[in-house]
Amino acid sequence: GQQPTVEPVSEVCLGCICEAVSNCNRTLTCEGNVCGIFRITWAYWADAQKPVLPNDSPGANGAYARCVNDPVCAAATVKNYMTKFAQDCNKDGVINCDDYAAIHKLGGFGCGGQLNSDYAVKYYNCRRQTAGAI
């Protein structure tokens, strides 16, 4: 079969994922098991190779929260996760932001599933507003 085309995880794509998941609310820190504007769990961060802030160490106490509560480090976490789990979730022949949005919410192994409507509506509204840029 044809290999799907892989598009990069663009800044615009990251913006729409963060809009959908948290309205990109930079005041969000950790609540329950999720942190930051991308609402990242420890397991997601670990799957993304545990990126850290400059001069921090992945093994240091609090390194996970410090990274995922920082927009730049959190974005790097999402990019790493997408590189690891990139797949054509919706089987349209392209691995693009629609797939990354599904992978972010449903995980690397469940991304063919149904997105909850609130997240999907926010994501697709953002994508429509940025059409052509994604």
Secondary structure, DSSP 8 states (H G I E B T S, - for coil): ----EE----HHHHHHHHHHHHTT-TT--EETTEETTTTB-HHHHHHTT----TT--TTSTTHHHHHHTSHHHHHHHHHHHHHHH---TT-SSEE-HHHHHHHHHH-TT-TTS---HHHHHHHHHHHHHTTTT-
